[in-house]
């Protein structure tokens, strides 16, 4: 079984979709006669063909990005060549170039769409591309989604619910166990930040809602907030910290190579996202795998389906700093509640969000499509 997987970018670029693409490629390549090749774009620069962890990666030459989309003719050249050599195409949405290439060069090739989210921010371009998207969705053998809410609330998917297959993302749980070496790193963090630690992780962009989390700390006097990430809103977020005299309790940390010590060091994790661009929030599972309560927001996406309100943490309304403050204070001030959420979070992560389960389900549907 030869599979061509299509996405905008690939590791070492960090992102939720890129992580899924990498998990599928590295987890299934070489197993049961499966051969996976990835076709992606450079962020800018000449074509590169390389192998990472045994997986062949074609990075198409790109002049740069326009509205976060690669400008690349080379992508279409590579697609035309590679589509012929493979039995099954996997298109990750949203990535219009992949859908355009499929429509022109391989419209009868067997294909699965991993539908991660609607096009949220570039709504004008989403409207222009809707006929192309709908054509591909109709031709797809299956449409994979990470959660039920995406099928229910998506612009495109309710009419295609019979094609949709819910496959929750997964992690290697053993990666998040607390080793002796890791304990030393955790001690270093907790010694540096001696109060209760609240952790948030993600790019500093609009839909993450970090400004609301930072403002919530005006009413959270007994904890430290660590926000790990980089992005265009860094100066704006730092100004909110400075203007509200939070500099001794709220810290913006640049991207950390290893997040696991921070997950173990924190008392709870917060995902304060405010827009549907946050389709799932894999970081929630990472925190839960380390036995941490999670506070998330009630978005019409997979976010509240990962960590459950009242079971593994709290779910609050988006853009509500006061609700975030109340939820944070409730957990850090109640050790019994915190322990109950922690135990439930770890159990749910292990039972629902394992990488092995994720990969086996993908593989099962790949095989079904090729047999049809």
Secondary structure, 3 states (H helix, E strand, C coil): CEEEEECCCCCCCCCHHHHHHHHHHHHHCCCCCCEEEEEEECCCECCEEEEECCEEEEEECECCEECCEECCCHHHHHHHHHHHHCCEEEEEECCHHHHHHHHHHCCCCCEEEEECCCCCCCHHHHHHHHHHHHHHHHHCCEEEECCHHHHHHCCCCHHHHHHEEECCCCECHHHHCCCHHHHHHHHHHHHHCCCEEEEEECCCCHHHCHHHHHHHHHHCCCEEEEEECCCCCHHHHHHHHHHCCCCCCEEEECCCCCCHHHHHHCCEEECCCCCCCCCCCHHHHHHHHCCCEEEEECCCCCHHHHCCECCCEEEECCCCHHHHHHHHHHHHCCHHHHHHHHHHHHHHHHHHCEHHHHHHHHHHHHHHHHHC
